[in-house]
Amino acid sequence: MNPLFDRIRERLAAKVNEAAEAHGVLVLRIDAAALLDVVRGLKDDFRFDMFSDVTAVDWLGQEPRFEVVWHFYSTVHRLRVRIKARVPEGEPRVPSLVGLYGAAKFMERECHEMYGIAFAGNEDLRPILLYEGFMGHPLRKDYPKALEQPLVPYREGFEPGRE
Amino acid sequence: MELKLPNPVRPAFTAPSRVDTTIVNIGPSHPATHGTIQIIAELDGERVLRADVHCGYLHRGFEKECEAHTWHNLIPYVDRLNYCSALINDFAYCGAVETLMGIEITPRAKYLRTLLAEYSRVADHMTCVAAALMELGAMTAFLYLVTIRDYIYEHLADLTGARVTYSFGRIGGLARDLPDGWLTRLEEILAQSDDFLGRVHGLVDRNRIFIDRMRDVGCISTADAVNYGYTGPILRSTGVPRDLRKDTPYLAYAELDFEVPTGIKGDNYDRYYVRMREIDESIHMIRQLVELLRENGQGPINVEDRRCVLPPKPLVYGEIESLINHFKLIMDGPQVPAGDVYVAHEGANGELGFYLVSTGGGTPYRVHCRAPSFVHMGGAHLMLEGYQLADIVPTFGSINMIGGECDR
């Protein structure tokens, strides 16, 4: 394992449930409540200055159902860290990173509308790729792929879903 | 018939902050924004005070659709993310699947992918610079650049059969090898592009009108750029040499000699210049790769791995094992071991990342694309606020938002 990864693991041991390296990336499994502490540690002590990405995976049928996945990159060390936290369907809530990274504003909006993950602290969770009034969260596994919600009404006599 | 349609967006602000300001809506179908983007701006005279950027008009459910197809069937979809440099998407996606499967591609595939990625980058940067110049009225420079771009498109059509969306990557290699004479034509195009790029430099670099519109307009600092997740030419234009090809080398980049051009203060002029210099560096790399192909790049383009690469046609028709192999690969898809991976390549616009989750089957459980354009839109207001309304056009052009990858 990369020596920096070892140091991160040591420093954050109290807050991390499981740490492993996979394909050159350090993967940390944490509880959602520990997110801000872990990310602040990564940013301030280990110079992970770039927030690359946040997304989620819907493990329908498992409990807790959702896995939120964050990716961070250090432009200094040129290394990546992936953080994973599971959240239940009943309360899919994780802390927002808008206070630490500006990039979080847009990316959390996308994850919010696609999976219904609530990012506590992000005041602006308006739809971004979808539109106002869109019902449901399309990337959830129980959202049917063929379901249409047209903003512009269909022409008279047109049946949706017919090829 | 009168149609009353609901507003698809909710503006961040609806009331002016002062009595002497106006709120205007720009886009999503404005002739000066090449790409469907909507900007709601508060203006003080002609100065932009606040800007609220809305994307999503090209959203077509890329990630949802990916979950319903085999790993191989996604290649035409990833082509349509950044359609100005589709091959880079192909290779980033294939690279991510290969990482999950533990496949190392052959030297020839590695050099060819690198060459084609750089060739695509040249075409992408030329498109971006040409469009930005044309919007400022520089029609001659536009025509020089798109002439070369069209040569590149035709040349890639000779190789792949398509001009824009090539579907040329394959898990484990490439769709086919180079046709005869392809590298000869490549050198002809590169030689002509050197000439035409020189003419573009001569036309605009020290042109008073161009400098007045570009210098000190749309500035972004390195700190802001990093904070907002900027990568690629925009981050480099602020003066830092951050390039994944150098920092975390993949494909054949570790073997190549190239510089990472940087700007001075992250304004429109720097973004123009960084892209022009990157074209030079890419051409320099392509010439090295032609040599590397000749010296070390002989041999097959696909790995010998029946988990993902189709067996040769004579065997499919000649023996039952290969026929079944072919059938299973087409119908069930390549069986990718369970796990997840994030692979990032330096796309023409910045960090293009693929986060893939496999549960061990022939279709992905989750495909997520970290698209540079989408992240760049998150901080676009920083480059618009404080400048003139008319500056939105060159600034937006120099960000090079590509709707296909931004909205997915």
Interface residues (C-beta under 8 A of the other chain):
Chain A: A22 H23 V25 D49 M50 F51 S52 D53 T55 V57 D58 V69 H71 Y73 T75 R78 R80 R82 Y101 G102 A103 K105 F106 M107 E110 M114 D124 R126 P127 I128 L129 L130 Y131 E132 G133 P138 L139 Y143 K145 L151 V152 P153
Chain B: L3 L5 P6 N7 P8 V9 R10 A12 H54 C55 G56 H59 G61 E63 K64 E65 E67 A68 T99 D224 V226 N227 Y228 G229 T231 V240 R242 D247 T248 G339 D340 V341 Y342 V343 A344 E351 G353 Y355 V357 Y365 R366 H368 R370 F374 V375 M377 G378 G379 D407 R408
